Amino acid sequence: MAENLNQKAAEISRKARFKLFLSEDDKPQSNKSNSYIRAIDLICEMIKRHPVGFGQIQNLWLISSSEKLESLYHFLLQESRNKHSIWFFDDQPVSYLRDGFCSAAIKQYHQFLVELRFEEALIDAYSDKLNLNGRELDLLEAKHALPNYLTEELQIPEGRDKLQLVKQRINQSVFRSIIRKNYQGRCCITGLNIPAVNRASHIIGWAKDPSKRLDPRNGLYLSATYDAAFDRHLISLDDNYRIILSTELKEFHTQESFKQHFKSIEGKLIEVPLVMPPNDEYLAVHRKLGSFN
């Protein structure tokens, strides 16, 4: 009984994380997230009834290895064109398989699993070593690289440019996910917990130092206005994680919008993560790039 409850809890957690992953690129009013989750539930039922070589991954929500997912993806594509597929059941909607929702869902789920493993590996690495150099990051990124079939739809030339774009997209997605979780999905200044308007902000810019771009201690979770101000060094944090304003920003001191959105937060302590708080040295670098007294 306890094992079943643990498995159910793990399944619910995985579904929630996958839905959040999908929501990053989901369009407003789109039902893609729910459709893909429903599609994977249907695939689990298909495999349960007719395993056809996929019996080892009957419950996709609990798998720890994604090795068979590419084969499953191609099988689903094949069956979507087969009018007499063994995975068409009278008591299940056939449109998910026939119209390509199942294959598309598996493709997205495979990408999610690769990024999830990379994210977990990064958190473990930084928790243990507190630092990764460029070489260690390269090895870790290579270990969790996306399979080729997941990058086929990228409309850019093959080779280094494509590999760099894929690597950057994965890194940005993983960093965003780590920072969002580290701050429990809330803007560390306002407490706003609406994912669509919050941003994972780098303290030391993405392009400034590749060895720090994935460090969870190099990130803040900020709503859009404060993300833009922090990125332009109009606001920063002191050694005690309190908000400071640049002299450039203070030139707007007569404006009501400045008083409402910036003067009101000056000296405020941000919500500091318990596990991996902002790095003091990174914050010092950030302050040097702005005009702070």
N, C-alpha and C positions, 0 to 999 in steps of 0.2 A: 504493500500500500504506500509506504513512504517513498519507495523508488518511483512509483507511478506519479506521485505528487511532485517529486523533484523533476521528473521528465516533463510534466505538464508545465511547471513553472519555467523551465528552460525553454520550452517551445514558445510560450507566451512572450518571454523576454526576447528571443530571437526574432519573432515576428515584429515586435515593437521597434527593434533596432533596424530591421530591414525597411520598415515603413518610414522611419526617419531618414534613412539613407535615400530612399526614393523621393522623399519630399524635397530634397535639396534641388532637384532639377524638375520637379513637377510644376505644371502650369496651374494657375488659379482655376478652381472649379473642376479640375481634372480628377477622374476617379481611378487613375492609373495605379496608385499604390494599393488600393483595395482589390482591384482586378488582378494584379500580379500575385498578391497574397492568396486570393481565392484560386488562382491558376495553380500555384504550388501545392495547395491543399488537394486539388483535384489530381495532380500528378502523383502525389503520395498514395492516393486511393487507387490510381491506375496501376502503379507498381505493386501495390499490395495484392491486387486481383490477378495481374499477369506480370510477374517480375521481368521476364524476357532479358535476363542478364543483369538487372539492376536491383536484385534482392538485397544487396548489401547497403543500399541507401534508401530503404523503404520510407523512413521518416526524414525527409530532407531538412527539417528544422533542427534536427539533432546531430547532423553529420559533423565530424571534425575534419574530414579530408574532402577536398573538392576534386579529386583526381578523375572521378567518373562523370563529372558534370558536362564536359565537352561532348563525350559520347552520347549522353542523354539528350543534349541539345540537338545533335544531328539526327538522332532517332525521332525526336519530336517533330522536327522539320519534315522528315520522311513520312511520318504517320499523318501529318496534317494534309498531305496530298493523296493519302490512301483512303478512298471512299469506303473501304471495308476494314478499316483499322481495328485491331483487336482491343484498342483502347477507347473505342466508342461504346458506351454503355447506355442502355435504355433509361436508366434512372439517374443519369448524370448529363449535364449540358454539354453537347458536343462542340458548341461554337468556340469554346476556349481553346480546344486542340485544333479544330479545323481552321480557325481564323488567325492562328499564330500567337495567341496570348501565352500559351504554355511555353513555347520555345523562347519567346521574348522575355518571359519571366525568369526562366532558367539562366539566360544570358546575364540578366541584371543581378540575379542572386549569386552567380559565380563571381562576378565582379565585386559584389558586396563582401563575400567571404574572403577573397584575396585581400581586400583593404582592411577587413576586420582583423585578420591574422597579423598584418603589418602593423596595425594600430596597437594590438596587444603586445607584439614584440618590442615596439618602440617604448611603450610604457614600462615594460619590464627592464629594458636596457637602461633607460634614464633613471628608473627607481634604484637600480643596483649600482650603476657606475656614475651617475650624475653628470656624465659627459660622453659624447660620441664624437670622434673626429671624422673627417671626410671619408677616409678609407673604410672605417667601420660602417658608416652610413651607406656607402656604395654596396658593400657586401649584403647588408640587410635589405636594401631596396631590390637588389638582384634576386635574392631568395624569394621575394614576394612579388615578382613581376607578373603582369597580366599575361595569360595565354594569348597567342597570336589571334585566335578567332574573335576575341573580344575587342580587338582594335581594327577589324576589317573595315568598319564603316567610317573611319576617320578619313576625311577627304583632304589628305595631304600626302606629299611624296613619301615613298618608302625610305627607310634608312635612318640616319641619325636624327633628322628633324622630327620624324614620327616618334621615335623612341624617346626623345627629349620631351615632346609634348605629352606623351602618355605618362612618363615619369612625373612631370610637373603636375599634371591633373590629379594623379593618385596622391602625391605628397600634399597638395593643397586640400584635397578631400579628407585625408587622414588627419592632418593638422587641425582642420576645422572640427572634426568629430571629437578629437582628444580635448581641445579647448572647451568645446561646448559641455562635455561631460565633467571636466575639471571644475567648471563654474556652475554646474548643475542646471545648465540651460538658461541662466539668468544674466542679464547685463550686470557687470560688477559695480556699476555706478547707480543705475536706476532700479535694478531688480526686475526689469522687464523680461518676461519669459516667452516672447513671441519669436520663434525661430526665423520667420521671414524677414524680420527687421534687425536681427542681431548679427554681428560679424566676429570672426576670429581675427583679432588684430595682432600683428607682429610688433614686438618692442624694438628689436633690431630687424630692419627691413629684410624681406625675402631675398632680395638680390645682394644685400650687403655682406652676408656671411653664410655660405651654404652649410657650414657645420652646425649652425644654430637655428636654421630655419624650421626644423622639426622638433626642437626642444620644447616640451610643454611649459617650461619656465620662461619661455620667450613669447608667451601669448597672454592676451587679455580678451575677455568676451564682452563686447561693447555694442550698444545699439548704434544705429547708422550715424547719427549726428556726432556722437562722441568718438566713434571709430574714425570718422573723417578728420575731426579735430586732433585726435591723437596721432594719426598718420602724418599730419602736417606740422606736428610738434607745436601745436597751439595749446595743448594741455599735456601734462605729464604727471608722474607720481614722485613724491619725495621718498626718503629712506624709510619712512613709516607707512608707506602706501596711502598717503593722503594726496588729494588732488591739488595740483598747482597750475596756475594760469600763466601763459607767456605774456611778456610786455606788449607784444604785437596784438594779442587778443584783447588786452586791457584798454587798448585805444578805443574800443567800442563801448566804454563804460557808461556812456550816457544813454545808450539804447536799451529799451525795455526788454528786448529779446536777449541781450547779453545778460542783464540782471536775472532774468527768468531761467535761462538755460546754463549759464556759466558762473556768474557771481554766486548763485545759490548753492553751487556744489564746491566752491573753493574751500579747501581744508577738510573736505569730507573723506572719511576712511572708506576705501572700496571694500567690497565683499572679497576677502582673501581666501583662496582655496586652502584647505587643510593639508592636502597631499603635496602638491607641487606649486608653491606660490611664485610670483614673479621674481626673477633673479635680480638681486641688488645691482650687480655689475652691468647687466643689460639696461636697467633703468638709468644708471649713471650715463651710459652712452647715449641713451635717448634724450636725456636732459641737455647734454652738451650740444646737441643738434638744434636746439631751440633757444629762444631768448628768455631764460628764466633767471630771476634775481635770487 
